[in-house]
Amino acid sequence: MRVSVTKRAFYSLAAAAMATVLAGCGSQIADPASAGSTASSGTSCVDTSGSSIKVGFINSLSGTMAISESTVFDSLSLAAEEINASGGVLGKQLEVISEDGASEPTKFAERAGKLIQQDCAAAVFGGWTSSSRKAMLPVFEANDALLFYPVQYEGLESSKNIFYTGATTNQQIIPALDYLAEQGTKSLFLVGSDYVFPRTANKIIQAYAAAKGIEVLGEEYAPLGSTEFSTIVNKVRDSKADAVFNTLNGDSNVAFFRQYRSVGLTADTIPVVSVSIAEEEVPGVGLDNVEGQLTAWDYYQTLDTPANKKFVAAFKSKFGTERVTSDPMEAAYTSLYLWKAIVEKAGSFEVDKVQAAADGVTFEAPEGLVTVNGENNHITKTPRIGKINAEGLIDTVWSSPAAVEPDPFLATYDWAKDLTK
């Protein structure tokens, strides 16, 4: 069995040409929501009459986020190939249509609209930055279509049209803060990219710090894709903070850590805990620049579980022994299998039936058993703190004793009660 993949590496159509294409589906591109609207709202064009079913992959295969997102495309492709080899979904082979979000939120919205309206995908998988997700959200809601979003994010969101298979705040950021506090951290310096996720995450970190008696000595942002961090790293050095909480995304991490080390900062002087650096970014950043630094995820390639050993072996067999796996890749791989399980429980590809069947669906993922929470469309996750080792992989130095239920609105934390107002 094979998966048919049509990769459109990058679309640079003129606005008028795009408008013409989308107009054929009753859509305009001036508004993200209308970019995904249909002539008859909520009417699906998904074709289930044949031997195959279309699904969409949407990832940045170009631009500043390609360093991270191209690997997610690979893990999604592996899952699709495996599912097809095992008989498909409800007996239908997956036909994959791939689109490049090009690290631009507006492009994600446009391409998502195309996958839903023109390609008639039964579900779409991908996105990375919260800006890309928020740009796509109204497209999926207006069309009553499904997006499976595989990356950790800042929480404070839930949509019946999005399944969130990466960690929400209480499954990544708060466990990382708890770990730092347990290690005696009394002061933090916050560094992030200037967009939705880091700013919201740091708002949550500030509230946590105020409640726990941790002093935030600085909060600095750089444009997504920035390569100039000399001023920021000097501020970090001068602050003498106990640790840095890093929410930079994409290839900005390369410049940040190189300049961090150039001013004499290391894991031994002022450690950094990162929530967007995983195994595949380490070579680009340079092992010498990040060895010993901390990460907060729910999955690492080094996890010793039968499901993970199988996943890593299959990935390396398909893409090369030098390749590594990471949390977003694993969450994306898991997302396709969860969709398969939900569809088969529902006995249908119809969105409303899939939504109704989702609660309680489980999958023995490489990270461990995950379960869908039908109330908020998030899944259980096992938070893990890792340390980058001398081989460029990440070893777990702390793990929660059990999977953690998703709490995207932090309803169980008294100190967070004002964040959602």
N, C-alpha and C positions, 0 to 999 in steps of 0.2 A: 504494500500500500504506500502511497506517497501523498504528501501534502502539496497542493498547488499554491505557490507563493508568487504574487505579483508585486514586486518591490518598486515603488515609485520614489526614487531617492530624494527628489526635490522638485516642487512645482513652482515655477516663477511666472505664472500666467498673469497677464494684465488684468486689472480690476474689471474691465468691461467684459473680457472673455469669461472670467469667473462668474460674473453676474449672469451672463447668458446661460452658462451651464446650469447654475443653480435655479435660474428662473424656470427651467424646464420642469423642476420639481416644486414650483410654487414658492421659491425662497429668494430672499435678498440677503446681501452680506453686510449691510450697514450695521446691523445689530447682531451680536453673537447668538441670541435666541432665535432670531429669524433666519440666521444662517442654517439652522437645522430644522426649520419648520416645514411642514408639508402642506400640500393643497388641502387635504382634509386632516386636521390635527388629530394625532393619535392613530391614524390608519397605517398599518405596517405593510411594507411591500416584500417582506421576507417570504421566499419561495421554498416551501417544504415538499414540493411535489416530486422532486427528482432524487437521485441517489447521493447528492451532496448538499451541504448547507454552508452558507458563507459566514465567515467571521472576520472582523476587522482588527488589525494591529496598528496602533498609532504611537510612534516613538520618534524622538529627535535623532535622525540619522545624520544630521548636519547641525552646525552651530555649536555654541558653547556647552550644551548639555549632551552632545553626542558621545563624549568620553564615558558617560554613564549609561545613557539610554540605549545605545546600540547593543549593549550586552543583554538588556531586557528583551529586545527583539529576538536575540539568539535563543534565550531560554523559553520564550513563548513558542518559537519555531520547533524546538525540541519537544515540548509538550504536545503540540499539534501532530507532529510526526508519530509520537508514541501512541496517541489516542487513535489516529488513523490505523496504525498497525494492529491495534487491538480491536478493531471493528467499528470505530467512529463513535458518534453520539446518536443514540436511538437508531443505530444501523446506518447512519449517514456519514460519509466522509467529510472532513472539514476542508473547505476551500478558503484559503487565507488571502485576504486583500490587505496589503500593507501600505501605509501612508506615512510620510515624513512630516512631523510637526515642526521641524527646523528650528527648535528652541524658541519659537514665537507663539505666544498664547492665541493671537488672532488666527494664525495658521492652523493651530490645533482645532479651533472652533470650525473653520472652513472645512478642513479635512474630515472632521467628525461628521459634519453635515453630509458630506459626500458619501461616506461609508454607510450612513443610515439611509439616505434617500436614493442614491444612484446605485450603490452596490448592494443595498438591501441586506446588510449584515445582521445576523440574529443577535449578536452581541459584539462589543468592541472592547479591546484590552490594551491598556497603556496609559500614557501620560506620566509625568514625573513631578515637575514643579507644581506647587499649589496654584500658581498663576495659570498654568495650562489646564488644570482640573477645573478651576472656577470659570475659565473661559468656555469650557465644554459643558459644564453642568446645565446651563439653560438650554443648550442644544438637545441634550438627552431628555430633559424634562419636557420640552415643547413637543418632542416627537414620541414621548413615552417609550424610549429605547434604553438599553442597558450598557453601562460602562463598568468594567472591572479595573479598578485603579490599584496598582501594586506597590505604592511607595509610602513609607512613613510620612506622616504629615502633622500639622499643628492642631488637629481636632476642631471642636466647635462647629461641626458640620455633620449633617446626615441627610441623605436623599434616597428616596425609594428607587431611584434610577441609577444609583451608583453603589457598587459593592466595593468596600475598602478592604483589601487584603494585606496592606502594609499596616504597620503599627500606628495607633493613635497615641495621644500624649501620655496617657497613663500606662502605656505599654513600652515606652521608650524614654521620653524626656524626664518624666518624674522618677522612674527607677534610676536613671543616670544621676539625677540630683540627690536621690537618697543614698546612692553609693558614695558620691563625693562627700556628703555630710558624714557618713559613717567613717570615712577616711580622715575626718578632722578638718575638712575644708571650711574656712571661715570667710573667705572672700573670693569673688568671681569677677572675671572680665568677659564680656559678651562680644563676640565677633560674628557678623552674619552678612549674607547677601541682602541687597535692598529690595525685597519683595515680600509677598504675603507670609510665607512660612516662617522665615527668621523673625520678622517683626512680631507676629502673633506668638511664636514660641518664646521669644524674649519677654513679652508681656506676661506670659504664664510663669517664666522663670523669675521675673521680678516679684510677682505675687508670692511664689514659693519662698524666695529668699527673705522677703519681709516677714513671713510667718515663722521662718526657722532661724532667724537671727543671723543670716548670711549677708555680708555686705557686697553689693555690686559696685565695683570701683570704676567701671567704664562700660559703655555700650556703643559699639562702632559698626557702621555698615559700609559696604562697597557695592557698586553696581554689579549685577550679574555679569560675569565674564571679565571683571576687573583683574588686572595683573599688577597693580601698584598698591603695595601694602606697607611701604617703609614707615609712613607716619603711624599707622595702626600698630605695627609690631613694636615701635619705639614707645608708644603709649602703654602697651602691655608690659613691656620690660620695666618702665618707670613706675608702673602701678604696684609692682611687687605682689600681685594677686596670687592667691594659693593655686588657682587653676583658671583655665580659659574654657568657656563653653562655646563651641564652634558650630555655627549653622550656615557656613558658606556652602555653596553648591557648585557643581561643575568644575571646570578647569581653573577657577579662582583658587581652589585649594592648592594647586601646584605652586603658584606664585606665593601664596601666603606662607606655606610651610618652608619654602626655600628661603624667603626673607626672614622668617621667624628664626631659623637656625643661623642665618648670617649675622644676627645681632647677639648670638650666644645663648639663645633660648632653646631648651631641650625638654624632654620628658622628665628629666631629673631636676631642672630648675623651676619651670612653670609648666606642668603637664596640661595637655589639651584633650578634652573629650569631644569627639566629633560625632555628629549624627547623620552625616551624609558622605563619609568616606568609608568605602568598603574595599574588599580585596582587589577589585579590578582597578581602583584608582591609585593604589600604592605604587606600582611601577612608574606611573606618570608623575606622581609627586616626588618620587625618589625615596628608596628605602632608608637611606642615611638621614633623610629629613624627618621621617615619621616613626622610626623604630622606637618601640617603647611607649608610644602615645596610645591613648584610650579611645575606644569607640563604643557606641551604644546601639545595638541592633537586637533582633530576635533570632538571627541565623548567622552562622559562620561555616565556611567550608570544612573546618576542622571538627565539626560535630560528629560524634561517634554513635550514629544510629544506622540501622539497616537501610532505612529509606534514604538517608543522606548519602551513604556509600553508593547506593544504586544511582542516585541522581548525579553525583559528581562523576562517576565512571561513565555514565551515558553522555554527559556533557563533554567530557574530555575526548571520548571516542568520536563524537561528531565534529567537534570544533578544534581539537588539538590538545595534546597533553600539557602544553604550556599555559593553557587557559585556566582561569579560576572562576569560582562561583561566589555569589554574594547575596546579601539579604534581599535587595529589590529583585534580583534575578529569580531567587527562590520563591518570593511572594508572587511574581508574575507566573511562574511555572505552576504554582499552586492554584492560582486564580482560574486557569483554564480547566484544571481538573475539578475544581469546585463547581464551576459552571456546568460541566458535564454531569456531575453528580446531582445538581439541583434540577437540571433539565430531565434527567432520567427519573428522578423522584416525581416530578410533575407530569411526566409522560407527554411533554409538550415543549415546543420552543416559544410559545406565546408568552409575552412579557408578564402579563398579570398572573398567569399560572406559575411562572418561574418565581415571581416575587412571593406568591402565596406558599410555595413549597420550600423556600430557602431556610427557614428557621430550623436549627438543629442539625442541618446537614454537616457531616464531618468528612475529613480527608486526612489520611496518615501522611502528612507532608514531611519533607526533609528536615524541617525545624521541629517536628513533633506533631501530635494530633491537634488539628485546628477545627473549630466549630463555628458555624455561622450564627450570629445573633440576629434574628429576624426583625427585632424592634428597631435596630439602627443600621443594619447591613454591614456591620464590621465583624471581625472574627476574633476568637481567642488567640492570644500570642504569649510566648514565654520570653520575657525580657532577659537580655544577656549583656553584660559588660565585657568587652574584649580588650586585649592588648596586642599591638602589632609586633610580631616576632621577627627574628633575624632572617627568616625565609620569606618575609613579606605576607605571610598569612596571619590570621588573627586567632589567638587563643582565648577561650572563655576564662575570665578571672572571677566572675560572679554570675549566678543565674537565679532567677526566682524559683522557688520550690515547686511551683505548679503554673499552668497556663493562667493568664490573667484575662478576666472578662473585659471587653471594651467599654470604656466610659468616655466617649468623645466630648461630652459637655462637662466633664469633671464634676458630676453631680454628687459624688461621694466625698468630695474634699471641701471642707468648710472654708479654707483660705481662698478657694476659687469662686466663691459664690457671686462675686461682683464681675467676673470676667465675661459672663454671657448676657449682661444687662445691656 
